[in-house]
């Protein structure tokens, strides 16, 4: 039999996660298995609701097809007059080691302007339309700026 405090702690674990300190070979426990019918609904109801968001996933590539690490990405609602109090004026991000970024924006139909810049490349812009609370994906290709020429 599981004590109530252990059962309550297990309700907070994601499905399939074994509690820390569990004996080797212990099964993963779900809220439904511990608390019986309806327990997971009560636990979920107590957690604050997360605001609905959409995600803009992007990858920035160089002319050779490799991701550009550390590129600066600015995300703005278009047109700016549509900006709502809950939407930030501009979001600034950097790409990761393989040129990827994720911008989380408020859910709902809206257009976003992306500005991308990186040292040694020409800046570029793009527009992404978000339809609701889904994921939009964009691939951006940068051109060399011509300022950093190879010696030959």
ZIPE-V517982 format. One record per pair of residues at least 12 apart in sequence whose C-alpha atoms are under 10 Angstrom apart, sorted by the first residue. I is the first residue (numbers start at 1). J is the second residue. If there is no record, write none. Layout:
# ZIPE-V517982
<<I/J> <I/J>>
This chain:
# ZIPE-V517982
<<1/34> <2/34> <2/35> <4/34> <4/35> <6/19> <6/34> <7/29> <7/31> <7/33> <7/34> <7/35> <8/31> <8/34> <8/35> <8/39> <8/43> <9/31> <10/28> <10/29> <10/30> <10/31> <10/33> <10/34> <10/35> <11/29> <11/30> <11/31> <11/32> <11/33> <11/34> <11/35> <11/39> <11/40> <11/42> <11/43> <11/44> <12/30> <12/31> <12/40> <12/43> <12/44> <12/47> <13/28> <13/29> <13/30> <13/31> <14/28> <14/29> <14/30> <14/31> <15/28> <15/29> <15/30> <15/31> <15/32> <16/28> <16/29> <16/30> <16/31> <17/29> <17/30> <18/30> <31/43> <51/106> <51/107> <52/104> <52/105> <52/106> <52/107> <52/108> <52/132> <52/133> <52/134> <53/103> <53/104> <53/105> <53/106> <53/107> <53/108> <53/132> <53/133> <53/134> <53/135> <54/103> <54/104> <54/105> <54/106> <54/107> <54/108> <54/109> <54/130> <54/131> <54/132> <54/133> <54/134> <54/135> <54/136> <55/102> <55/103> <55/104> <55/105> <55/106> <55/107> <55/130> <55/132> <55/133> <55/134> <55/135> <55/136> <55/137> <56/75> <56/101> <56/102> <56/103> <56/104> <56/105> <56/112> <56/128> <56/129> <56/130> <56/134> <56/135> <56/136> <56/137> <56/138> <57/100> <57/101> <57/102> <57/103> <57/104> <57/135> <57/136> <57/137> <57/138> <57/139> <58/73> <58/95> <58/99> <58/100> <58/101> <58/102> <58/103> <58/136> <58/137> <58/138> <58/139> <58/140> <59/71> <59/95> <59/96> <59/98> <59/99> <59/100> <59/101> <59/102> <59/137> <59/138> <59/139> <59/140> <59/141> <60/72> <60/73> <60/95> <60/96> <60/98> <60/99> <60/100> <60/101> <60/116> <60/117> <60/118> <60/138> <60/139> <60/140> <60/141> <60/142> <61/98> <61/99> <61/100> <61/139> <61/140> <61/141> <61/142> <61/143> <62/99> <62/118> <62/121> <62/140> <62/141> <62/142> <62/143> <62/144> <63/121> <63/141> <63/142> <63/143> <63/144> <64/141> <64/142> <64/143> <65/141> <65/142> <66/98> <66/99> <66/141> <67/95> <67/96> <67/97> <67/98> <67/99> <67/100> <67/140> <67/141> <67/142> <68/94> <68/95> <68/96> <68/97> <68/98> <68/99> <68/100> <68/117> <68/118> <68/119> <68/121> <68/141> <68/142> <69/94> <69/95> <69/96> <69/97> <69/98> <69/99> <69/100> <69/101> <69/118> <70/93> <70/94> <70/95> <70/96> <70/97> <70/98> <70/99> <70/100> <70/101> <70/117> <70/118> <70/119> <71/93> <71/94> <71/95> <71/96> <71/97> <71/99> <71/100> <71/101> <71/116> <71/117> <71/118> <71/119> <71/121> <71/123> <72/92> <72/93> <72/94> <72/95> <72/101> <72/115> <72/116> <72/117> <72/118> <72/119> <72/123> <73/91> <73/92> <73/93> <73/94> <73/95> <73/101> <73/102> <73/103> <73/114> <73/115> <73/116> <73/117> <73/118> <73/124> <73/125> <74/90> <74/91> <74/92> <74/93> <74/94> <74/103> <74/112> <74/113> <74/114> <74/115> <74/116> <74/117> <74/125> <75/88> <75/89> <75/90> <75/91> <75/92> <75/93> <75/103> <75/104> <75/105> <75/112> <75/113> <75/114> <75/115> <75/116> <75/125> <75/126> <75/127> <75/128> <76/88> <76/89> <76/90> <76/91> <76/92> <76/105> <76/111> <76/112> <76/113> <76/114> <76/115> <76/127> <77/89> <77/90> <77/91> <77/105> <77/110> <77/111> <77/112> <77/113> <77/114> <77/127> <77/128> <77/129> <78/110> <78/111> <78/112> <78/113> <78/114> <78/127> <78/128> <78/129> <79/110> <79/111> <79/112> <79/113> <80/111> <80/112> <80/113> <82/110> <82/111> <83/110> <84/106> <86/105> <86/106> <87/105> <87/106> <87/107> <88/105> <88/106> <90/112> <90/113> <90/114> <91/103> <91/104> <91/105> <91/114> <92/114> <92/115> <92/116> <93/116> <94/116> <94/117> <94/118> <95/116> <95/118> <99/139> <99/140> <100/139> <102/135> <102/136> <102/137> <103/135> <103/136> <104/133> <104/135> <105/130> <105/133> <106/130> <106/132> <106/133> <107/130> <107/131> <107/132> <107/133> <107/134> <108/129> <108/130> <108/131> <108/132> <108/133> <108/134> <109/129> <109/130> <109/131> <109/132> <109/133> <110/128> <110/129> <110/130> <110/131> <110/132> <111/127> <111/128> <111/129> <111/130> <111/131> <112/126> <112/127> <112/128> <112/129> <112/130> <113/125> <113/126> <113/127> <113/128> <113/129> <114/126> <114/127> <114/128> <114/140> <115/127> <116/140> <116/141> <116/142> <117/142> <118/142> <118/144> <118/145> <119/144> <119/145> <119/147> <119/148> <120/142> <120/143> <120/144> <120/145> <120/146> <120/147> <120/148> <120/149> <121/141> <121/142> <121/143> <121/144> <121/145> <121/146> <121/147> <121/148> <122/141> <122/142> <122/143> <122/144> <122/145> <122/146> <122/147> <123/142> <123/143> <123/144> <123/145> <124/140> <124/141> <124/142> <124/143> <125/140> <125/142> <126/138> <126/139> <126/140>>
